[in-house]
Amino acid sequence: MTTSDGKQAIGFIGLGIMGALMAGHILEAGHQLHLYNRTRAKADDLVAHGATWHDNPGRVAEHCDIVFTMLGYPPDVEAVFLGPDGLVARARPGTVLVDMTTSSPDLARRIAEAAAARDLGALDAPVSGGDVGARAGRLAIMAGGEQTTFEKVRPFFELMGETIAHLGPAGAGQHAKLANQIAIASTMMAVSESIAYAEAAGLDPRQVLDVIGTGAASSFLLVNLGPKMVARDYSAGFFVHHFVKDMEIALDEAARMGLDLPGLHLARKLYRRLTEAGHAEDGTQGIFRLFAETGHTQNRA
Ligand code: NAP
């Protein structure tokens, strides 16, 4: 379905914080965009700009050369790809299916096998960079799957991301994303501790962040989420409940590999505490509530 000017029919399923922004870049580049999302209203803006709505994932697949998904949890991915009206059952041979959700490596491998059995391509290609990176088209994209399939999709990854890597066979993209989340887990605790300490010492935490944000302690999280912690702005760019999901998958995989990751265990415990206190829909910087509002000793392992 490639047109004479090189434009293709592209599907996008999952139009939440990330997906709507990522799909927008594909539409802006002039491709035909076919959409489905659990809540239809989230497609309204893209439909108003020329995209086409379909009533289930299978209907999207029937119209497309490549279908991207950006869903919430592994069971959502399983339903959309492997369900009776799903992508694998309904796509035409030769179609490429690309899951950009943070999901499990094992599920990515199962999808790749099911896709290959129907002569479809499949990639797992989770992302890092948050809503800021998604809006700017500057995500880091970590792909797993066949090299030839990756090359077919690369021009579309370039619309959404800046750093694009093919890391190995099916599941490799998810493993790389989990390595990313493991680094984030301990960093979120470190940034919270640093700001709590600066405040307790009577310093201006904004001034401290401005200084240490240019030194050896600097990081994307310190620079971007540190000021939100100081302002007690816990609005979501990346939901706490999704981060807990990522840590659970990473801990399962680490256990399978015989790895002990104490920082990740502690972060999961603190984020679960946040969820139990009713803050699952906070952004991940909401971990600072445990340091800012309730004292310090309860956070120990
Ligand atoms: P989100 O806002 O919750 O978006 C998920 C979207 O998927 C929602 O619109 C949801 O529908 C839709 N969906 C879920 N199950 C579906 C199904 N069975 N059929 C159709 N649509 C379905 O979450 P997000 O922040 O965009 O994150 C999406 C994924 O990317 C998550 O796995 C997250 O961990 C990961 N991620 C997020 C960030 C970030 O900074 N936000 C960064 C990197 C990776 P509804 O509209 O009905 O809820």
Boltz pocket constraint, residues with backbone or C-beta under 6 A from the ligand:
constraints:
  - pocket:
      binder: B
      contacts: [[A, 13], [A, 14], [A, 15], [A, 16], [A, 17], [A, 18], [A, 19], [A, 36], [A, 37], [A, 38], [A, 39], [A, 42], [A, 70], [A, 71], [A, 72], [A, 73], [A, 75], [A, 76], [A, 77], [A, 79], [A, 80], [A, 100], [A, 101], [A, 102], [A, 103], [A, 127], [A, 128], [A, 129], [A, 130], [A, 131], [A, 237], [A, 238], [A, 239], [A, 242], [A, 243], [A, 246]]
      max_distance: 6.0
